[in-house]
C-alpha cells in the first residue's frame, strides 16, 4: 500500500515538535494582596504545530520567597519541566524580560541572593536535559502573552485571599 505509514517503524518515547528550536517565553509577577505578597508565573511554549500556555502561583501566598525574581525563575522552570514531561530533548530558546534570570543563566551575573540559588540550580539541571538551550532577553512589550498569564496567576492568589480554594491552571 503506497502512502501508508508502517506504525511499527515509528520512533517511540521522543516528542517531536517540528523543525527548529522550541520557543519558551516566561514571566513572573508579584503583588501585595490583602496584606501578603503573592508571586505568580506564566509561560508559553511554541513550536511547529504546538502551542501551550500555563500559569500559576510561584509559591504559596504570603511565603517569604514571594518575590518577582522567584516568580520569574519559576515561570522558566515550569516551562522546561513541561517539555521534559513530554519527552522533548531538542533545542530550546528560552526568552524572558527578566535580565536577572537570563544573565544569571548565561553566566554573566553571579547568583548572589541565597534564596535564588536553588531556582538557578534547578533551571540549570533542566537545561542540561536538552540538546541546546539559549537564554535570550526580550523587551517587556515582546513578552506580552507570558506577562498576561502571570497576571492571571495573581488571580489565584486573590481567590485564596477571598477564602476560595485556588484552582489549578491549564
ABEGO torsion letter per residue (X at the ends): XBGBBBAAABBBGBBBAEBEBBBBBBBBBBBBBGGBBBBBBBBBBBBBGBBBBBBEBABBBGBAABBAAAAAAAAAAAAAAAAAAAGBABBBBBBBABAAAAAAAAGABBBABAAAAAAAAAAAAAAAABABBBBBBBBAAAAAAAAAAAAAAAAAAAAAAAGBBBBBBX
